[in-house]
Amino acid sequence: MSHHQPSGHPLSRFLDLIYLACIWVAGACIFLMSLFIPWGIFSRYVLGTGSQWPEPISILLMVVFTFLGAAVSYRAGGHIAVAMLTDRLPAGLRHPLRGVVHVLMLTISLFMLWYGVQLCIGTWGQSIPELPWMPVGFTYLPVPIGGAVTALFVLEHIFLGDQSRRAVVTFDHEAAETGAA
């Protein structure tokens, strides 16, 4: 008998796809950073030319990784800052304050979404000196996207419950699917 919840509500199954996409994008960002940063060092110190693009692209990839990683960490119940205080409270206070934490997380996520969109729009006409083809507003897109994804995961938690024990979130989905067959 598994301690995991069943496959869940249709909305949660849709959010599973978003969750997995975020994990793959965040993983790709780390992978690409691990290629671009050494190339920048190699081109500067070995070739003596120094590429201008590895550093700003790597910073953008780190920002994408950070905002998407924070969203999936929230859904997986692994975001240390979210649970740090509530887990240390007496049992009677834990539940109501967890509700407050979720409302605050939703508020912050919606703030990121709203003002992130405003920031993107306001800076879209500017360019980055090292990457003149890339609008500055594009580099801020991880803020509203991360806010939107986090808001979806918070709403899912509020209305459908904790998703952190589901197989897709714990990466036990292959074992659970094989065992169920």
N, C-alpha and C positions, 0 to 999 in steps of 0.2 A: 504494500500500500504506500503510495507516494504522498509526501507532505505538500505537493504542489497542487494549486488550484486547477480545475479543468480549463479547457481552452478558452472559456470566458465569453463574455458579451461580444456581439458583432463589432461594436465600436472599439473594444479592446483589441480585437483581432486586427482591425484597421490600424490602430495605434502601434500594434506589434510591428507592422511594416515600416512605419515612421521610425520607431525605435531602432530596428535593425538597419535601416538606411542611415540613420545618424551614426550608429556604431561603425558602419563601413566607411562613411565619409570621414569620420574622425580618425579611423585607422589609416585610411589613405593619406590623410594630412600628415600624420606622424611618419609614415613611410616616405612620402615625398620630401619632407623636411630632412630626413636622414640621408637623402641623396643630394639635395640642393646645398645644404650647409657645407659638407665636405667639398663639393665642387667650388663653392665660393672661396674656401680656404686654399684649395689646390690652384685655382686660377690666379689668386693673388700672390701666393708665396712660391709656387713652382713655375708657373707660366709668366709671372710678372705683369699680367695684364689686368687682373681683377674684374670679374663680372659684376655689374651693378645690380642685377636682378635677384640673385639668391637671397639676400637679406630681406628686402621688402616682401618678396613672395613667401619666404619662410615665416615672417611675422604674421602675414595674413593667414597662412595655414595654421599657425598656433592660435590665432583668434578664433578661427572656425572650430578647431579642436576643442578649445576651452568652452565656447558657448554651447556647442552640441553635446560635449562631454558632460557639462553640468546638467543639461536636460535629462540625458539618459541616466546619470547618477541619481537624480531625483527619483525617477521612475523605479529604479532598481533599489531604492532605499539606501544607497551608498554614499549620499552626499553628507559628509561629516558635519558641516555647519548646520544642516537642517535638524539633525537629531541630537546634536551635542548637548543642548540644554534639556530638552524634554526627556531624554533617557535617564537623566540624573535626578529627576523630580520624584516625589512620592507618587505612588500608583494612583491616588485619587485626583491628582492634578495633571497627570500625563495626558489623559484623553482630551480634556477640554483645551489644554494648551497646544496639543497637536493640531486641533482644529484651527486655533489661532495662527499657528505656523503655516498651515495650508492657505489660509486666507491671505496672510502676508506674502507668501510665495506667489499667489495668484496676482496680488497687487503689484509686486515687483515685476513679474513677467509681463503684465499688461503695460506697465510703465516702460519697460524695455521695448515692447512692440510698438507702442504709440510714438514715443520719442525717438526710437531707432529709425522708424520710417521717416519722421520729420528730419532727422539728421542726414539720412541717405538722400532725400529729396533736396535738402539745402546745400549739399556738397557735391551733387552729381556733376555739375559743370566744371569742377576743379579737377586737376590731374596731379599725379604724383611725379615729382621730378625724375626719379629713376625709372618710372614706368609711365611715360606720357600717354600711352594708349589706354590706361586703366583709370576710370573716374574714381575720385576719392570716395564718392558715395557708395561705390561697389565694395570698397574695403570695409564699410560699416554695415553691410548687409547681414553679417553674422549676428549682430545685436538684435534686430527685430525678428530674424528667423529663430534664433535661440529663445527669444522671449515667447514667440508663438508656440513653439514646440513644448517649452516648459509649461506654458499656460494650459495646453491640451492635456499634458500629463497630470497637472494639478487638478484640473476639472475631472479627469478620469478617476483620480484618487478620491476626490470628494464624493462623487456620485456613484462610482462602481467599486470603490474600496482599494486597498493596497494591492499593487500588482507585483510586488517584489518577490513573491514566492512562486510566481508562474514559471513554467519550464522555459519559455522563451527568454525570460529575463535572467534566469539563473544559468542559462546555457546547458541545461540538462534536457533540452527538448529532444535531441536525437535519441538519448537513452530512454526517455519517457515514451517517445513515439514507437521505438523498437520494442519496448517492453509491453506496450498496449496492443501490439499487433498479434 
